[in-house]
Amino acid sequence: MAKAKTIYSCTECGGQSPKWQGQCPHCGAWNTLVETVAEALPAAGKNRYSALAASGKLQQLVEVEASEVSRTPTGIAEFDRVLGGGLVDGGVVLIGGDPGIGKSTLLLQALAHLSTNRKVLYVSGEESAQQIALRAKRLDLNAREVHLLPEIQLEKIQAVVSRERPDVVVIDSIQTVYSEQLTSAPGSVAQVRECAAQLTRQAKSSGVTIILVGHVTKEGALAGPRVLEHIVDTVLYFEGDTHSSFRLIRAFKNRFGAVNELGVFAMTEKGLREVSNPSALFLSQHGAQVPGSCVMVTQEGTRPLLVEIQALLDDAHSPSPRRLSLGLEQNRLAMLLAVLHRHAGIACFDQDVFINAVGGVKITEPGADLAVLLAIVSSLKNRPLPDKMVVFGEVGLAGEVRPVQRGQERLKEAAKLGFTHAIIPKANTPKHKIEGMEIIAVERVEDAVQKLR
């Protein structure tokens, strides 16, 4: 089969060039030309959109029958939670993470469970069949029915999938796969985009579920073109410190379920093990209450999690005090310190401020604002917060404490774990009393700070 003709397209203006150049001849941008497959021109007098027009059918939305998609559980409950209940036929999942964090281990465990009643295929472009077999033996997995294919050429992979018709296919990884229609090296922008598009097209047409493993950059984002995340149905990120035994999987995109779901695992000698009570990971075990520690309830998808926020304030020994935040947004910390000074009269301009979310979890929602402020006040005054107290609430620039979503579920989760007091926004006050929980509702920052004195 003859190779398809390739051209070079500019990622900035879309202009095309027959050969690669350092500068785009159309818009003048540098290093923006990437290799793509040239589309064949239609024959004279032939409508190039006739095939699409014949298959298209105009419908009214009310005429479309909406039904729930069937899901296939992977046998790993935390993985199923992040996926929205399980794998979907014809769905394409992209999972990324740092090297050695456990992506291949998790997927091999999932395929071992699925192989008992489904036909599965593991395509490896980074490891040999012997290495995968050794991992399965080390993890003590019953993977006899898992089919292996050490291959990196896209056309051969597609041929095997078409011939064997598996139900679930894992591609480890998409950066190692290349198409012979392109001359660029595996892992290039053109190869990753074209291979992902071809595999997605095959998944949609045949109904096979494809899971793509993706590399990440040093900034933690998925390597390759941004369009890669738009092509697939679900995007998952593997998070966690390789020096810690705990791993987090977070969903950033899911066409078949909720986003921002969180799955929690512990890395053991036998692979990744599900954590039944993840809130216990993010709470430090202190013998007694210590200053600068405040427990908040954050919402990760449909799951409320209790996380300990720690603050440490120390006298600054330089004209520019340090502001360091781990697990929380640094710019938001600067804003909260300004609100605390303006509306509660507590100044920290001569203090180094350090904030940490215990357990390595990353909190992106503004519901942590009030907990951060109270932890700062506790450390500055060297006065511990009351025992068994949780805090949540968003803080505005005017000093008001705003409500957060799912306040009732957060309070129930805290009460279930034995917490007896809660400082929350007044608008989140539950209509019905929660047994064993004393609610302290506040409207402004100064009211919350006053409750601690």
The 8 nearest C-alpha neighbors of each residue, nearest first, counted from 0:
[[1, 2, 3, 180, 179, 154, 4, 178],
 [2, 0, 3, 180, 4, 179, 181, 5],
 [1, 3, 180, 4, 0, 179, 181, 5],
 [4, 2, 180, 5, 1, 36, 37, 181],
 [3, 5, 37, 36, 2, 6, 180, 38],
 [6, 4, 36, 37, 35, 3, 34, 181],
 [5, 7, 17, 35, 37, 34, 16, 36],
 [6, 8, 34, 16, 33, 32, 15, 35],
 [9, 7, 15, 32, 33, 14, 13, 10],
 [10, 8, 32, 13, 31, 14, 11, 12],
 [9, 11, 31, 13, 12, 8, 32, 33],
 [12, 10, 9, 13, 31, 28, 26, 14],
 [13, 11, 14, 9, 10, 26, 25, 8],
 [14, 12, 9, 10, 8, 11, 15, 25],
 [15, 13, 9, 12, 8, 25, 16, 23],
 [16, 14, 8, 7, 9, 13, 6, 17],
 [15, 17, 7, 18, 6, 8, 14, 19],
 [18, 16, 6, 7, 15, 19, 5, 8],
 [19, 17, 16, 7, 20, 6, 5, 34],
 [18, 20, 7, 32, 21, 16, 17, 33],
 [21, 19, 22, 18, 23, 32, 30, 24],
 [20, 22, 30, 29, 23, 19, 32, 31],
 [23, 21, 29, 20, 28, 27, 30, 24],
 [22, 24, 27, 28, 25, 26, 29, 9],
 [25, 23, 27, 26, 22, 16, 14, 28],
 [26, 24, 23, 27, 14, 12, 15, 28],
 [27, 25, 28, 23, 24, 12, 11, 14],
 [26, 28, 23, 22, 24, 25, 29, 31],
 [29, 27, 23, 22, 26, 31, 30, 11],
 [28, 30, 22, 31, 21, 23, 27, 32],
 [31, 29, 21, 32, 22, 28, 23, 20],
 [30, 32, 9, 10, 29, 33, 28, 11],
 [33, 31, 9, 8, 7, 30, 19, 10],
 [34, 32, 7, 8, 189, 31, 9, 35],
 [33, 35, 7, 189, 6, 8, 5, 32],
 [36, 34, 6, 5, 189, 7, 37, 33],
 [35, 37, 5, 4, 6, 38, 3, 34],
 [38, 36, 5, 4, 6, 35, 39, 3],
 [39, 37, 40, 36, 4, 5, 3, 41],
 [38, 40, 37, 41, 4, 3, 42, 36],
 [39, 41, 38, 42, 47, 43, 37, 45],
 [42, 40, 47, 45, 39, 43, 46, 44],
 [41, 43, 45, 44, 40, 47, 46, 39],
 [44, 42, 45, 41, 46, 40, 47, 39],
 [43, 45, 42, 46, 41, 47, 40, 49],
 [46, 44, 43, 42, 47, 41, 49, 48],
 [45, 47, 49, 48, 44, 41, 42, 43],
 [46, 48, 41, 49, 45, 50, 42, 40],
 [49, 47, 51, 46, 50, 52, 53, 45],
 [48, 50, 52, 46, 51, 47, 53, 45],
 [51, 49, 53, 52, 48, 54, 47, 46],
 [50, 52, 54, 48, 53, 49, 55, 47],
 [51, 53, 49, 55, 50, 54, 48, 56],
 [54, 52, 50, 51, 55, 49, 56, 48],
 [53, 55, 51, 52, 50, 56, 49, 57],
 [56, 54, 52, 53, 51, 57, 50, 58],
 [57, 55, 58, 54, 53, 52, 51, 59],
 [56, 58, 55, 59, 60, 54, 52, 62],
 [59, 57, 56, 60, 62, 63, 61, 55],
 [58, 60, 62, 61, 63, 57, 56, 64],
 [59, 61, 62, 63, 58, 64, 65, 57],
 [62, 60, 59, 63, 64, 58, 65, 57],
 [63, 61, 59, 60, 64, 58, 65, 57],
 [64, 62, 60, 61, 65, 59, 58, 66],
 [63, 65, 62, 66, 61, 60, 67, 59],
 [66, 64, 63, 67, 62, 68, 61, 60],
 [67, 65, 68, 64, 69, 63, 255, 70],
 [66, 68, 69, 65, 70, 255, 64, 87],
 [67, 69, 66, 70, 87, 255, 88, 65],
 [68, 70, 87, 67, 71, 88, 86, 85],
 [71, 69, 87, 85, 86, 72, 68, 84],
 [70, 72, 86, 85, 73, 87, 69, 84],
 [73, 71, 85, 74, 79, 70, 86, 84],
 [72, 74, 75, 109, 113, 85, 71, 79],
 [73, 75, 72, 112, 76, 109, 113, 79],
 [76, 74, 78, 73, 77, 79, 109, 273],
 [77, 75, 79, 78, 80, 74, 273, 73],
 [76, 78, 262, 80, 79, 75, 273, 81],
 [79, 77, 81, 75, 80, 76, 262, 82],
 [78, 80, 85, 84, 82, 76, 77, 81],
 [81, 79, 77, 83, 78, 84, 82, 76],
 [80, 82, 260, 78, 83, 79, 261, 262],
 [83, 81, 79, 80, 85, 84, 78, 86],
 [82, 84, 256, 80, 81, 85, 79, 257],
 [85, 83, 79, 80, 82, 70, 72, 86],
 [84, 86, 72, 79, 71, 70, 82, 83],
 [85, 87, 71, 70, 72, 88, 82, 73],
 [88, 86, 70, 90, 89, 69, 71, 85],
 [89, 87, 206, 208, 90, 207, 86, 70],
 [88, 90, 206, 208, 207, 203, 202, 87],
 [91, 89, 208, 87, 88, 232, 209, 92],
 [90, 92, 209, 231, 232, 210, 208, 199],
 [91, 93, 210, 233, 211, 232, 234, 231],
 [94, 92, 211, 234, 212, 210, 233, 235],
 [95, 93, 235, 212, 236, 213, 234, 211],
 [96, 94, 213, 236, 214, 212, 237, 215],
 [95, 97, 237, 236, 215, 238, 214, 98],
 [96, 98, 100, 215, 99, 214, 95, 237],
 [99, 97, 100, 96, 214, 101, 215, 102],
 [98, 100, 101, 97, 241, 102, 96, 103],
 [99, 101, 98, 97, 241, 102, 96, 237],
 [102, 100, 104, 99, 103, 105, 271, 98],
 [103, 101, 105, 104, 100, 106, 96, 237],
 [102, 104, 106, 105, 101, 107, 171, 212],
 [103, 105, 101, 107, 102, 106, 108, 270],
 [104, 106, 108, 102, 107, 103, 101, 109],
 [107, 105, 109, 103, 108, 104, 110, 102],
 [106, 108, 110, 104, 109, 105, 103, 111],
 [107, 109, 111, 105, 106, 110, 104, 112],
 [108, 110, 106, 112, 107, 111, 73, 113],
 [111, 109, 113, 107, 112, 108, 114, 106],
 [110, 112, 142, 108, 114, 109, 113, 141],
 [113, 111, 109, 110, 114, 74, 115, 73],
 [112, 114, 110, 115, 111, 117, 73, 116],
 [115, 113, 117, 111, 116, 112, 144, 118],
 [116, 114, 113, 117, 112, 144, 111, 118],
 [115, 117, 114, 113, 118, 112, 119, 144],
 [118, 116, 114, 113, 115, 119, 166, 167],
 [117, 119, 165, 166, 114, 167, 120, 116],
 [118, 120, 167, 165, 145, 166, 114, 168],
 [119, 121, 146, 168, 147, 145, 167, 122],
 [120, 122, 147, 169, 168, 146, 148, 123],
 [123, 121, 148, 170, 149, 169, 147, 171],
 [124, 122, 149, 171, 125, 126, 148, 150],
 [123, 125, 151, 150, 175, 149, 171, 126],
 [124, 126, 123, 171, 127, 172, 175, 149],
 [127, 125, 123, 124, 130, 128, 131, 149],
 [126, 128, 130, 129, 149, 131, 125, 123],
 [127, 129, 131, 130, 132, 149, 147, 126],
 [130, 128, 132, 127, 131, 133, 126, 134],
 [131, 129, 133, 127, 132, 128, 126, 134],
 [130, 132, 134, 128, 133, 129, 135, 127],
 [133, 131, 129, 135, 134, 130, 128, 136],
 [134, 132, 136, 130, 131, 135, 137, 129],
 [133, 135, 137, 131, 136, 132, 138, 130],
 [136, 134, 132, 138, 140, 133, 137, 139],
 [135, 137, 139, 133, 134, 138, 132, 140],
 [138, 136, 134, 139, 135, 133, 269, 140],
 [137, 139, 269, 135, 136, 140, 270, 134],
 [138, 140, 136, 137, 135, 269, 141, 134],
 [141, 139, 135, 138, 142, 136, 111, 108],
 [140, 142, 143, 111, 139, 135, 112, 144],
 [143, 141, 111, 145, 144, 140, 135, 114],
 [142, 144, 145, 141, 111, 146, 114, 140],
 [143, 145, 142, 114, 146, 115, 111, 118],
 [146, 144, 142, 143, 119, 114, 120, 147],
 [145, 147, 120, 121, 119, 144, 148, 118],
 [148, 146, 121, 120, 122, 145, 149, 128],
 [147, 149, 122, 150, 121, 123, 146, 120],
 [150, 148, 123, 122, 124, 127, 128, 147],
 [151, 149, 124, 148, 152, 123, 122, 156],
 [150, 152, 176, 124, 175, 177, 153, 149],
 [153, 151, 177, 155, 154, 176, 178, 150],
 [152, 154, 156, 178, 155, 177, 176, 157],
 [153, 155, 157, 156, 152, 158, 178, 179],
 [156, 154, 158, 157, 153, 152, 159, 150],
 [157, 155, 153, 159, 158, 154, 160, 152],
 [158, 156, 160, 154, 155, 159, 161, 153],
 [157, 159, 155, 161, 156, 160, 162, 154],
 [160, 158, 162, 156, 161, 157, 163, 155],
 [161, 159, 157, 164, 163, 162, 158, 156],
 [162, 160, 158, 164, 159, 163, 157, 205],
 [161, 163, 159, 160, 164, 158, 157, 165],
 [162, 164, 160, 165, 161, 159, 158, 118],
 [165, 163, 160, 161, 162, 166, 207, 159],
 [166, 164, 118, 119, 167, 163, 120, 160],
 [165, 167, 207, 118, 119, 208, 117, 164],
 [168, 166, 208, 119, 165, 207, 209, 120],
 [167, 169, 209, 120, 119, 121, 208, 210],
 [168, 170, 210, 121, 122, 209, 211, 171],
 [171, 169, 211, 122, 172, 212, 210, 173],
 [172, 170, 123, 212, 124, 122, 173, 169],
 [171, 173, 212, 170, 174, 175, 213, 124],
 [172, 174, 176, 175, 213, 212, 211, 171],
 [175, 173, 186, 172, 176, 191, 185, 213],
 [176, 174, 185, 173, 172, 124, 186, 151],
 [177, 175, 151, 173, 174, 152, 185, 153],
 [178, 176, 185, 152, 153, 190, 151, 175],
 [179, 177, 153, 180, 181, 152, 194, 190],
 [178, 180, 181, 177, 182, 152, 2, 154],
 [181, 179, 2, 178, 3, 182, 36, 4],
 [182, 180, 179, 183, 178, 5, 190, 36],
 [181, 183, 184, 180, 179, 178, 34, 5],
 [184, 182, 181, 187, 185, 190, 189, 34],
 [183, 185, 187, 186, 182, 190, 177, 181],
 [186, 184, 177, 175, 187, 176, 190, 174],
 [185, 187, 174, 191, 175, 190, 184, 188],
 [188, 186, 190, 189, 185, 184, 191, 183],
 [187, 189, 191, 223, 190, 224, 192, 186],
 [188, 190, 192, 34, 187, 191, 35, 193],
 [191, 189, 193, 187, 192, 188, 177, 194],
 [192, 190, 194, 188, 193, 189, 186, 195],
 [191, 193, 189, 195, 190, 194, 188, 196],
 [192, 194, 196, 190, 195, 191, 189, 197],
 [195, 193, 197, 191, 196, 192, 190, 198],
 [194, 196, 198, 192, 197, 193, 191, 199],
 [195, 197, 199, 193, 194, 198, 200, 192],
 [198, 196, 200, 194, 199, 195, 193, 201],
 [199, 197, 201, 195, 200, 196, 194, 202],
 [200, 198, 202, 196, 201, 197, 195, 203],
 [199, 201, 197, 203, 198, 202, 196, 204],
 [200, 202, 198, 204, 199, 203, 205, 197],
 [203, 201, 89, 207, 199, 206, 205, 200],
 [202, 204, 89, 200, 201, 206, 205, 199],
 [203, 205, 201, 202, 206, 200, 89, 207],
 [204, 206, 202, 207, 203, 201, 89, 161],
 [207, 205, 89, 88, 202, 203, 204, 208],
 [208, 206, 89, 202, 166, 205, 88, 167],
 [207, 209, 167, 89, 90, 88, 91, 166],
 [208, 210, 168, 91, 169, 167, 207, 92],
 [211, 209, 92, 169, 91, 93, 170, 168],
 [210, 212, 93, 170, 92, 173, 169, 94],
 [213, 211, 172, 171, 94, 93, 95, 173],
 [214, 212, 95, 172, 173, 94, 211, 221],
 [213, 215, 222, 95, 221, 96, 216, 174],
 [216, 214, 221, 222, 220, 219, 96, 97],
 [215, 217, 219, 218, 222, 220, 221, 214],
 [216, 218, 219, 215, 220, 97, 222, 221],
 [219, 217, 216, 220, 215, 221, 222, 97],
 [218, 220, 216, 217, 215, 221, 97, 96],
 [221, 219, 215, 216, 218, 222, 217, 95],
 [220, 222, 215, 214, 216, 95, 213, 223],
 [223, 221, 215, 216, 214, 220, 224, 213],
 [222, 224, 188, 221, 191, 225, 227, 187],
 [223, 225, 226, 227, 188, 192, 222, 191],
 [224, 226, 227, 228, 223, 229, 221, 222],
 [225, 227, 229, 224, 228, 230, 192, 223],
 [226, 228, 225, 230, 229, 224, 192, 231],
 [229, 227, 226, 230, 231, 225, 234, 93],
 [230, 228, 226, 227, 231, 225, 232, 234],
 [229, 231, 227, 228, 226, 196, 232, 199],
 [230, 232, 91, 229, 228, 233, 92, 93],
 [233, 231, 91, 254, 253, 92, 90, 230],
 [232, 234, 253, 92, 252, 231, 93, 254],
 [233, 235, 93, 252, 251, 94, 250, 92],
 [236, 234, 250, 94, 249, 251, 93, 95],
 [235, 237, 95, 249, 248, 94, 96, 238],
 [236, 238, 96, 248, 247, 95, 249, 235],
 [239, 237, 247, 246, 248, 236, 96, 240],
 [238, 240, 246, 247, 241, 245, 359, 237],
 [239, 241, 243, 242, 238, 359, 246, 245],
 [240, 242, 243, 100, 239, 99, 244, 97],
 [241, 243, 240, 244, 239, 245, 100, 246],
 [244, 242, 240, 241, 245, 239, 246, 266],
 [243, 245, 266, 265, 246, 242, 267, 241],
 [244, 246, 265, 243, 264, 266, 239, 247],
 [247, 245, 239, 264, 238, 263, 265, 244],
 [246, 248, 263, 238, 262, 237, 239, 264],
 [249, 247, 237, 262, 236, 261, 238, 235],
 [248, 250, 261, 236, 235, 260, 259, 251],
 [251, 249, 235, 259, 258, 260, 252, 81],
 [252, 250, 258, 234, 259, 235, 249, 253],
 [253, 251, 234, 233, 258, 250, 254, 232],
 [254, 252, 233, 256, 255, 258, 232, 257],
 [253, 255, 232, 256, 233, 252, 257, 258],
 [254, 256, 253, 83, 257, 232, 82, 233],
 [257, 255, 83, 253, 254, 258, 82, 84],
 [256, 258, 253, 83, 260, 300, 259, 255],
 [257, 259, 250, 260, 251, 252, 253, 300],
 [260, 258, 300, 250, 251, 299, 249, 261],
 [261, 259, 300, 81, 258, 250, 299, 249],
 [260, 262, 249, 248, 81, 299, 259, 263],
 [261, 263, 77, 248, 247, 81, 78, 249],
 [262, 264, 247, 274, 246, 273, 277, 261],
 [265, 263, 273, 246, 274, 272, 245, 271],
 [264, 266, 245, 272, 244, 271, 246, 267],
 [267, 265, 271, 244, 270, 245, 272, 264],
 [266, 268, 270, 269, 271, 265, 272, 244],
 [267, 269, 270, 138, 266, 137, 271, 272],
 [270, 268, 138, 267, 139, 271, 137, 266],
 [271, 269, 267, 268, 138, 266, 272, 104],
 [270, 272, 266, 265, 264, 267, 105, 273],
 [273, 271, 265, 264, 266, 270, 274, 267],
 [272, 274, 264, 275, 77, 263, 265, 271],
 [275, 273, 264, 276, 263, 277, 265, 272],
 [274, 276, 277, 273, 263, 77, 264, 278],
 [275, 277, 278, 274, 279, 280, 263, 273],
 [278, 276, 279, 280, 274, 275, 263, 304],
 [279, 277, 305, 304, 280, 281, 276, 306],
 [278, 280, 277, 282, 281, 276, 305, 283],
 [281, 279, 278, 277, 282, 358, 283, 276],
 [280, 282, 306, 358, 357, 278, 279, 307],
 [283, 281, 307, 279, 280, 306, 284, 357],
 [284, 282, 285, 281, 307, 357, 280, 279],
 [283, 285, 282, 286, 287, 279, 288, 281],
 [286, 284, 287, 283, 288, 289, 282, 292],
 [285, 287, 284, 288, 289, 283, 386, 282],
 [288, 286, 285, 289, 386, 284, 383, 290],
 [287, 289, 383, 285, 386, 290, 286, 384],
 [288, 290, 383, 292, 287, 291, 285, 382],
 [291, 289, 383, 378, 382, 377, 381, 292],
 [290, 292, 378, 374, 310, 377, 309, 375],
 [291, 293, 309, 374, 290, 308, 289, 310],
 [292, 294, 308, 374, 307, 370, 309, 295],
 [295, 293, 307, 389, 306, 308, 390, 305],
 [296, 294, 390, 389, 306, 391, 305, 370],
 [297, 295, 305, 304, 409, 391, 306, 303],
 [296, 298, 304, 303, 305, 295, 299, 366],
 [297, 299, 303, 302, 300, 304, 296, 301],
 [298, 300, 302, 260, 259, 261, 301, 303],
 [301, 299, 260, 259, 302, 298, 258, 257],
 [300, 302, 299, 260, 303, 298, 257, 259],
 [301, 303, 299, 300, 298, 304, 260, 261],
 [304, 302, 298, 409, 297, 299, 296, 412],
 [305, 303, 278, 297, 296, 298, 306, 302],
 [304, 306, 296, 278, 295, 297, 294, 281],
 [307, 305, 281, 295, 294, 282, 296, 304],
 [306, 308, 294, 282, 357, 293, 281, 356],
 [309, 307, 356, 293, 292, 294, 355, 306],
 [310, 308, 292, 355, 291, 354, 374, 307],
 [311, 309, 354, 291, 375, 374, 353, 378],
 [310, 312, 353, 378, 352, 291, 313, 354],
 [313, 311, 352, 351, 379, 350, 378, 353],
 [312, 314, 351, 350, 315, 311, 352, 379],
 [313, 315, 350, 351, 349, 316, 312, 320],
 [316, 314, 350, 351, 320, 349, 317, 313],
 [315, 317, 314, 318, 320, 319, 351, 349],
 [316, 318, 319, 315, 320, 321, 349, 314],
 [317, 319, 320, 316, 315, 349, 321, 348],
 [320, 318, 317, 321, 315, 316, 349, 348],
 [321, 319, 351, 315, 350, 317, 318, 349],
 [322, 320, 351, 352, 323, 319, 315, 350],
 [321, 323, 352, 353, 351, 320, 324, 333],
 [324, 322, 353, 354, 321, 352, 329, 325],
 [323, 325, 354, 329, 327, 353, 355, 326],
 [326, 324, 355, 327, 354, 356, 323, 328],
 [325, 327, 361, 356, 362, 360, 355, 324],
 [328, 326, 362, 325, 324, 361, 329, 363],
 [327, 329, 331, 330, 332, 324, 326, 363],
 [328, 330, 332, 324, 331, 327, 323, 333],
 [331, 329, 333, 332, 328, 334, 335, 327],
 [330, 332, 334, 329, 333, 328, 335, 327],
 [333, 331, 335, 329, 330, 334, 336, 328],
 [334, 332, 336, 330, 331, 335, 337, 329],
 [333, 335, 331, 337, 332, 336, 338, 330],
 [336, 334, 338, 332, 337, 333, 339, 331],
 [337, 335, 339, 333, 338, 334, 332, 340],
 [336, 338, 340, 334, 335, 339, 341, 333],
 [339, 337, 335, 341, 340, 336, 342, 396],
 [340, 338, 336, 343, 337, 342, 341, 345],
 [341, 339, 345, 344, 346, 337, 338, 343],
 [342, 340, 338, 339, 344, 343, 337, 345],
 [341, 343, 339, 344, 338, 340, 398, 445],
 [344, 342, 445, 339, 345, 340, 341, 444],
 [343, 345, 340, 341, 342, 346, 339, 445],
 [344, 346, 340, 343, 339, 347, 341, 376],
 [347, 345, 340, 348, 344, 339, 336, 349],
 [346, 348, 350, 349, 345, 336, 340, 351],
 [347, 349, 350, 346, 320, 351, 315, 336],
 [350, 348, 347, 315, 314, 320, 351, 346],
 [351, 349, 314, 315, 347, 313, 348, 312],
 [350, 352, 321, 320, 315, 313, 312, 314],
 [353, 351, 312, 322, 311, 350, 321, 323],
 [352, 354, 323, 311, 310, 324, 322, 312],
 [355, 353, 310, 324, 309, 325, 323, 311],
 [356, 354, 325, 309, 308, 324, 357, 326],
 [355, 357, 308, 326, 307, 325, 360, 359],
 [358, 356, 281, 307, 359, 355, 308, 306],
 [359, 357, 281, 360, 280, 356, 282, 306],
 [358, 360, 357, 356, 361, 326, 239, 240],
 [359, 361, 358, 326, 356, 362, 357, 281],
 [362, 360, 326, 327, 363, 359, 356, 325],
 [363, 361, 327, 326, 364, 360, 367, 297],
 [362, 364, 361, 327, 365, 328, 326, 367],
 [363, 365, 366, 362, 367, 297, 298, 393],
 [366, 364, 393, 367, 368, 363, 392, 394],
 [367, 365, 392, 393, 364, 391, 368, 403],
 [366, 368, 365, 370, 369, 391, 371, 392],
 [369, 367, 393, 371, 370, 366, 394, 365],
 [368, 370, 372, 392, 371, 367, 391, 393],
 [369, 371, 373, 367, 390, 372, 368, 391],
 [370, 372, 374, 368, 369, 373, 367, 375],
 [373, 371, 375, 369, 374, 370, 376, 368],
 [372, 374, 376, 370, 375, 371, 377, 369],
 [373, 375, 291, 377, 371, 293, 372, 310],
 [376, 374, 372, 378, 373, 377, 310, 379],
 [377, 375, 373, 379, 374, 378, 380, 372],
 [378, 376, 291, 374, 382, 290, 380, 375],
 [377, 379, 291, 381, 290, 375, 376, 380],
 [378, 380, 376, 381, 377, 312, 375, 291],
 [379, 381, 382, 377, 378, 376, 290, 375],
 [382, 380, 378, 290, 379, 377, 383, 291],
 [381, 383, 377, 290, 380, 384, 378, 289],
 [384, 382, 290, 289, 377, 288, 385, 291],
 [383, 385, 386, 377, 382, 290, 293, 451],
 [386, 384, 388, 383, 387, 288, 451, 420],
 [385, 387, 388, 384, 288, 420, 418, 383],
 [388, 386, 418, 419, 420, 385, 389, 417],
 [387, 389, 420, 421, 386, 418, 385, 419],
 [390, 388, 421, 294, 295, 420, 422, 387],
 [391, 389, 295, 422, 370, 421, 423, 294],
 [390, 392, 295, 366, 423, 369, 367, 370],
 [393, 391, 366, 369, 424, 402, 423, 401],
 [392, 394, 366, 401, 368, 365, 400, 369],
 [395, 393, 400, 368, 399, 401, 369, 398],
 [396, 394, 399, 397, 398, 400, 393, 401],
 [395, 397, 398, 338, 394, 399, 334, 335],
 [396, 398, 395, 399, 338, 342, 394, 443],
 [399, 397, 396, 395, 444, 443, 342, 338],
 [398, 400, 443, 395, 397, 394, 442, 401],
 [401, 399, 394, 443, 442, 393, 424, 392],
 [400, 402, 393, 424, 394, 392, 399, 403],
 [403, 401, 424, 426, 427, 392, 393, 400],
 [404, 402, 366, 392, 406, 405, 393, 401],
 [403, 405, 406, 402, 298, 427, 407, 366],
 [406, 404, 408, 407, 409, 403, 298, 427],
 [405, 407, 409, 408, 404, 427, 403, 410],
 [408, 406, 410, 409, 405, 429, 411, 427],
 [409, 407, 411, 410, 405, 406, 412, 303],
 [410, 408, 406, 412, 407, 411, 303, 296],
 [409, 411, 413, 407, 412, 408, 414, 406],
 [412, 410, 414, 408, 413, 409, 415, 407],
 [411, 413, 415, 409, 410, 414, 408, 416],
 [414, 412, 410, 416, 415, 418, 411, 409],
 [413, 415, 418, 411, 417, 416, 412, 410],
 [414, 416, 412, 413, 417, 411, 418, 410],
 [417, 415, 413, 414, 418, 412, 278, 411],
 [416, 418, 414, 415, 419, 413, 387, 435],
 [419, 417, 387, 414, 413, 388, 416, 420],
 [418, 420, 436, 387, 435, 437, 388, 417],
 [421, 419, 388, 437, 436, 438, 418, 387],
 [420, 422, 389, 438, 388, 390, 439, 423],
 [421, 423, 439, 390, 440, 438, 389, 391],
 [422, 424, 440, 391, 392, 390, 421, 441],
 [425, 423, 441, 402, 427, 426, 440, 400],
 [424, 426, 440, 441, 427, 428, 442, 423],
 [425, 427, 424, 402, 428, 401, 440, 442],
 [428, 426, 425, 424, 402, 406, 429, 423],
 [427, 429, 425, 426, 430, 440, 424, 423],
 [430, 428, 431, 427, 407, 432, 433, 406],
 [431, 429, 428, 432, 427, 407, 433, 426],
 [430, 432, 429, 433, 428, 434, 407, 438],
 [431, 433, 434, 429, 430, 436, 437, 438],
 [434, 432, 436, 435, 431, 411, 429, 414],
 [433, 435, 436, 432, 414, 437, 419, 411],
 [434, 436, 419, 433, 437, 414, 418, 417],
 [437, 435, 419, 420, 434, 433, 438, 414],
 [438, 436, 420, 419, 421, 439, 435, 433],
 [437, 439, 421, 420, 440, 436, 422, 423],
 [438, 440, 422, 421, 423, 441, 437, 420],
 [441, 439, 425, 423, 424, 422, 438, 428],
 [442, 440, 425, 424, 443, 446, 447, 423],
 [441, 443, 400, 425, 399, 424, 446, 440],
 [444, 442, 399, 400, 446, 445, 398, 441],
 [445, 443, 447, 446, 398, 399, 448, 400],
 [444, 446, 343, 448, 447, 443, 449, 342],
 [447, 445, 449, 443, 444, 448, 441, 450],
 [448, 446, 444, 450, 449, 445, 441, 443],
 [447, 449, 445, 450, 451, 446, 444, 373],
 [450, 448, 446, 451, 447, 452, 445, 444],
 [451, 449, 447, 448, 452, 446, 439, 445],
 [452, 450, 449, 448, 384, 447, 385, 377],
 [451, 449, 450, 448, 382, 447, 384, 380]]
